[in-house]
Amino acid sequence: MSSDFAKRDLNVVWHPCTQMKDHETIPLITIRRGKGVWLEDTDGNRYIDAISSWWVNLFGHSHPVINAAISGQVEKLEHVMLAGLSHEPVINLSEKLVSLTPPGLAHCFYADNGSSAIEVALKMSFHYWRNMGKHRKQRFISLDNSYHGETLGALSIGNVALYKETYSPLLLDTLIAPSPDCYDREPGESWESHSRKQFTGMEKLLQQHADEVCAIFIEPLVQCAGNMRMYHPVYLSLLREACDRYSVHLIADEIAVGFGRTGTMFACGQADITPDFLCLSKGLTGGYLPLAVTMTTDEVYRAFYDDYINLTAFLHSHSYTGNPLGCVAALATLELFAASDVLGRNRELAGQMQNMTRDLIDHPNVADVRQHGMILAIELIKNRETREPFPWQERRGMRVYQYGLTRGVFLRPLGNVVYLMPPYVINDDELAQVIRVAKEGIDMAVQD
């Protein structure tokens, strides 16, 4: 049955982030249902969703609380435009987000995906400075190895060549600062020391260009699509202080790391900072529906609040802005956080993940095992002593993916980085299965 669905699919569907020719040799898996951490294909095979379906799923598939919220809402109002109209779910969600996020974030602007939330922040920051008479401020700074999405503005401020290089003629001219990523720290050097040292590059850029820079974009603590590279919270503290000193906005992209992934509700909380803009999506609806929000301060909001004839309004829109079904899914997701000590349980799970992968630290083909909360990454390498990587053309991570499928675990490595980002409802036995299969897959994949 799966092969029939796959044949029909490959005749008409163009899949994301995929070389479609791969499916001449790598079977396409057709999923018919999900429950908890498990996915089931049309042949009845089951797989643990160890990466939360591209990092969106928090509380498992087909959760009864979220199901009920959506079912109840669809009988009342499925959608209405948000220009000139409003509805209770978007009001309730906005109030809830303002109460949960770092203090000072007071207004919510909705979109329908992470890249769009980034575009909103980019345009809003530029437009803010324009409204304030600072017309020279037209550029942005981001980090090396960063990723913020695939639309052209979002792609411009990222710096992963695999995604960006082809489209470079179409993109904005942005400034790139060295990443605080701790993978290349000196032997014996702490994460904090390395991240502090790496800030000098950002400081130099600000000294030279602050008068023409609108904002700095940052993925707090984890550069997810950049091979899950990680750094110390001190970098965020240094960056917040510098943005204040140089009059530059700080835009935190917590699309992937928000809602408990790094051990705190929001990654910025580990540095006790409030960004000028906070972009959220993915886990916002528990993995159910497309919804994104860009949050900002009252100071930014007030710069657009004016008589219409002055043409200072933020004229940006999406057809499905603030969709009621997405909003109730998000509210139900936040209710699940309130109903139990989710973050406390996550700390226990994170500790188990760390303990069960501790033996990989000395693996001859593992350069690094790194972790922030519920995100753990294992970097495969050809030569441990020289840190020579496996040639990317060998696709060692793909071997781990294929092995995982034969053992009931869905993994999707980033190049040669095998990572785990499971739903929070994974139990001890399921987590043990994921890590056992990942280890077996790694041992198989590094063989010549």
N, C-alpha and C positions, 0 to 999 in steps of 0.2 A: 504493500500500500504506500509506504514512504516513497518508493521509487516512482510511483505514478504521480504523486504530488510534486516531487522534485522535478520531474520532466515538464509538467505543466508550468511550474514556477519559472524554470530556466528559459522557457519560451517567451515570457512576458515581464518578469521582474528583474530590475537592475538593483543589486544589493549594495548597501553602503560599505565604504572602507574595504572593498573586496576587488581583487583581480578575478573577474568572472570566469576566466579560463581555468582557474584553479579547480572549479567544480567539474571539470572533465575527469579529474582523478580523485578529488576529495568530495565525498558524498555530502549533499545538502540535507540537513535534518529538518523535518517538518514537525513542529511542536503542536500538539492538539489541546493540551491542558497543563496547568500548573497548580500546585498546592504546596504551601509552605516553601521549603527550599527546593522542592523537587519540580522538574519539568518532565513531561511525558511525551514521547513522539508518537507518530501515527502507527508505529509497529508495536507500541507498548513498552519500549525501552525507557528507562528512567535515568535522569541525570541530576545531580546536585548542582544548583546554580551558584557556583563558587565565586562568581564575579558580579552577582546581583543584576544581571541583564544590562551590562554597560553602566553599572554603578547607580542604578535608579531605585532598585527595590530595597526597602528597609525592613519590612515586617513579613516578608514572604508573599508568595502568589496567592491570590484568591482569599484574602483575609476577610473574615466575616464582618468585622466592624467597618472596614472601608467599603465592602460590597453593599452593606445596608445603607450607608450614607449616600452612595451614588444612586442606588435603587430608589430611595426616598425622594431624592432631588429630581430625578428624571420625570417623575410624575407631576412635578410642580412647575419647573422651568428648566429647559435644557440649555438655552442660550439667549442672550439679548445683548445688543451693542452697549458699550460702556461709555459712549460719548453722549452726554445729556441724560443718561439713565443710570440707575444703579440697582443693586439687589442685595439682599441680606447676606448671602454667603461671602461676597467680596468684602463687605464691611466687616463681618466677623473675622475673616482671615486677616485682613489688614491690621485690625486691632490686636489680634493675637501675635502677629509677627513683630509689631512694634514693641509689644511687651516682652518678647523672647530674645530679640536680637540685641547686640551691644547698645548701650544707652546713647541716645542722641539721634538714632535713625528713626525718623518720624513720618515718612511718607512712602507709599508703595506705588510703583508704576509697573503694570503687568504686561507680559508678553507670553509667548507660547513655547519657547525653547531657550536653552542656555545661550546660544550664539546671539539670539535676539536681545536677551537681557544685557549682554556685553555691548551690543550696538547702541542700546538705549543709554547706557552709562557713558559711552564714548561721546555720543552726540550731546547728551545733557551737560557733560563737563565742558565741552567746547562752547556750547551755547551759553552756559553760565558766565564764562569769562567774557564772552562777547557782550552779553547784557550788562556786565560790570565795566564795559569800556576797555577791556584788556584784549585788544584785537591782535596783538602779536602772539598770543598763546594759541597755537594751532597744532602742536606736536604732542606725542605721547612717548612715555618710556615704559619698557617692559623688560623682563629678564630673559637672558639666554636660556634656551631649552624650554621656554614657556609655551603653553597652548591655551587658547581662549575660544576656539570655535572655528567654523568653516565659512561663515559669511565674510565678505571682503574686509570689512572693518575689523572684525574679530581675528581674521587671519593675519591682518597687517601687524597686529600687536603681539602675535605669537612669534616663536622663533624655532620651530622644529622644521628642518629643511624638507623632510619627507612630505609634509603637508603644504608647505609654503612656497617652495622654490619654483614650481611650475607656474604659479600665478603671480610671481613677483612684479611683472610689468603692470599689473592692475592695482597694486597695493599702495597704501599710504607710506610715506617715509617716516619711519619710527626710529627711536633711539633704543639701543639694546645695552643693558647693564649686565655685568657678570652675575651668574647665578650663585646663590648661597648654598647650592647643593653640596652635601657633605661627602659624596662618593669619592672625590679626589682630594680629600684632606690628607695631610701628612701623617705618617705612622705615629700613633700615640697622641695625635691632636684631637681635642674634643670637638663635638659638634658645635658647641657654643663658640669656641675660639675660632673655628674655621668660618662660621657664618658671620661673626664680627669682622674678620679680616676681609671677607668678600664684599662687605659694605663699602669699602673705600672706593670701589669702582662706581657705585651709585652716587656717592658723595661728589666725585669728580664731575659726573654728568650733570648733576644739579648745579654745581658751581658754574659750569659753562653755559647751561641752557635753560635754567629755571624760568627766565623771563619769556621764553617761547614755548614752555611746556604746560599743557592743561592738566595732565594727570599721569600717575604711575599705576599700571595694572600689575596685580600680584595674585598668584595662587598661594594662599597661606599654607605653609608647612609642607605641602606635597605637590610636585609638578606631575600630575597624574599621567597625562598622555605623553609626557616627556620621560617615559620609562620609570615612572614612580620614583623619581629622585626626591629626596627629602632634606629638610634643613631645620635649624633650631629656631624657636620662637623669638629669640633675641633680635633676629633680623627684622621682624615686624615692629618691634619697639623702636629700633633705630630708624626705621623707615617712617613711622608715624611722626616722630620728632622732627625728622628732616623735612617732611612734607609741610608741616606747620611752619618751620623756619623759612622755607623757600616759597611759600604760598603756592603750593601745588596740591591738587586733589590726590587722595589715595583711594583707589578702586580695588576692592577685594572680590576676587572671583572665587566664591565658595560653592560654585555649581556642583562640583564633584565632592568636596570635602565637608560641606555643611551637614547639619542634622546628625551629629554624633560620630561621623566616620573617624575623626582623629582622636577621639576620646573625650572631647568636650562638645557641647551642642554646636558651637561654631568655632572654627579653628582660631579665629582672631581672639577668642577668649583666653587662649593660652598665653597671649602677650598682654592681655587686658587693654586692648586698644579698640577704638571705634573708627572704622574707615569713613570716608565721605560718601562712598557708595558701596553697597553690598549687593552682589548679584547671586541669586539663588534659583535653582531649578532641580532637575533629576529627582532626588529624594523628597522634594517638596510635597509631591502627591503620593508618596509611598511606592512610586513606580507604576502608577495606574494611568495617568493622563498627562498630556503635554501642558505644562504651566511653568511660567518663570516670573520672577519679580526682581526689579531693581529698586532697592531702598536707598533713600538719601535723607539728608538733614533738613531741618526747617530753614536754615540759611540758604541752601541751594533752592529749595522750593520758593522762597520769598523773592528770589532774583527773577522769577518768571511771573510773579503775581502782579498784574498791572492792568491798566485800561487796554482794551482790545486794540485801539487805534495805534498804540505804540509798538505793536507787532513783536512782542517779547514772548508770546506763548510757545510752549513746546508742542509743535504740531507733528507729532509722531503717533502712529497708530498701528494696531493689528486687528484684523477682523474678529479674532477670538479672544481679545483682551479680557482678562478677568472672567473666563468662562465659569458659570455656576457649578457645573459638574466637577471641573478641576478644583474649584475652591472648596467644595465639600469633601472631596478626596483628601485635600491638604489638611482641612480641619480635623478629619477623622484620624489622619496620620499623627497630627500633633496631640490629639486626645490619647493615642496609644503611648506616647511619651509620658503624658501626665498620669496615666493609669498605673504605671509601675516604674521601678527604678531601672529604666532601660540603660542609662549610661553606666550604672553600677554593674549590671550584668555584662555590658560590653567590655568593661575593664577586666572582668573575669575571663571572658572569651579571648581578649587580647593577650592576657597572660598565658593562657593555654596555647595560643598560636605561637607565642615566643618560645615557650618551653618545648613544644613539639618540633620546632624547626631549629633548635639550638645546635643539634649535631651537624647541620648543614654549614655552619660557620667554618668548619675545617674540611669541607668537601673539596677535593682537588680541582673541581671545575666550578666552584662558586666563589665569586669575588666579594660578595656583600649580601648580608641578610639585614634588611632595614625595616623599620616599623614605626608608624604613628597610629596608635589605637587599633582600629579594625582594618587597617590597610597594612599588609605585609608584602614585601617584594624580595625576590631572590634573583640576583644577577648572575647569569651563567657566563663563563669565560673559558677561553681555550687554554690559557697558561696563567696559573694563579700567581706565579712569581713575577712575571713581567706585566701581568694584567692585559695581555694580548687578547682581544675579544675573538669569538668565533666570527668568521666572515658572515656578513648578514645574508649573503646569497644562499647559505646552507640552511637557513630557516630552522634552527634548532628548536626554537619555541614552538613552531608548528608541529614538531614531533611530539612535544609534551601534550599539546592540544589533542592530537589524534589518539595518543595513548589514553588520555583521560576519558575519552568517549567510550573506549572499550571497557572501562572500569567504573562507569556510571558517574563521572564527574565532568562538568562543563567548565573548562578553563580556556582562557583566550589570551595567551602571553603577548606582551608588547615586545616584538623582536625577540631578544634573548633574555628578557626579564619575565619570569614567572611570578605572578602576583595573586594574592588572595584578598577579596573584598566581599565576604559573604553577607547574606541577610542576617539581621540581628537575632532572628528566631532559630538559627541553626543550633542543634543540640550537640552534646559532647561527642556522641558516637558519629554523627554526621561530620563534624569538624575533624575528627580523627581519620575518617575515611578520606576526606579531601586532602589532608596533609600526607597521608600514606600514599595516595595515588600520585600526588604532585612529586613526591620524592622518587617513587618508582619511575615516573615519566622522565624526571631529570636524569636519573642513572641511565636510562635507555637512550635519551636524546644526546648525551655527550659522548657516546661511543662512536668511534670512526667506522 
